[in-house]
Amino acid sequence: MKLVVAIIRPDRLGSVLEELFRAKIAGLTISRVQGHGGETERVETYRGTTVKMELTEKVRIEIGVSDHFVEPTIDAIIAGARTGDVGDGKIFVMPVERVVRIRTGETDRAAVTPVGVAPD
């Protein structure tokens, strides 16, 4: 099992969700976050004062998947998020030691399988 974490542009969220749906990837968490990567810094004027904006609005998507869903998940995120410009984001894949579905007590692979689908 893996945890796939993607940091993407907010305006690409709809496209990413469509691609994940097409790939039959379900069960995700979305958070609004701020961060700084390779984007150029922008300067804005606020109440007559020049302010250097160092953090950029981003969206963080977290998806717990079985091992065989890792590559389809990554491919779907890339297909929906890529613009070709600096700041498209990053995808991190991390091992997951244990998962428990609170409602049923199912663990590990059964817990990351969508409800109503038999785990392989």
C-alpha positions, 0 to 999 in steps of 0.5 A: 500500500502507498500514500500518493500525495500530489501538490498541484495548481488550484486551477488544475484540480477539476482536470485532475479529478476528472482523470482520477475518475476515468482511472477509477481511482476513488477515496481521496482527501483535498486540502488548500495549502501554500508553498514555494517551489520554482515559481518566480516571485511576484511583487504586489502593492497592498495599501501603498506598500510593496509586498513580496509574495513568497508563498503560492496557493496550491492544492494537496491531494492525498490518495491511499492506494493498493500497490497496483493502483500507484502507476495509474494514479500517478498517470492520472494526476500528471494527465490532469495537472501538467501545463508544461510551465514551472509550478505544475507541482510534485507527486510523492509516493510513500509506503503505508504501514497500516490502514484501518477503516474505522466503520468496519474495522477492515484493515490494510488492502480491504480498507483502501478498496472502495466500498462495494468493490471486492479486494483482489 
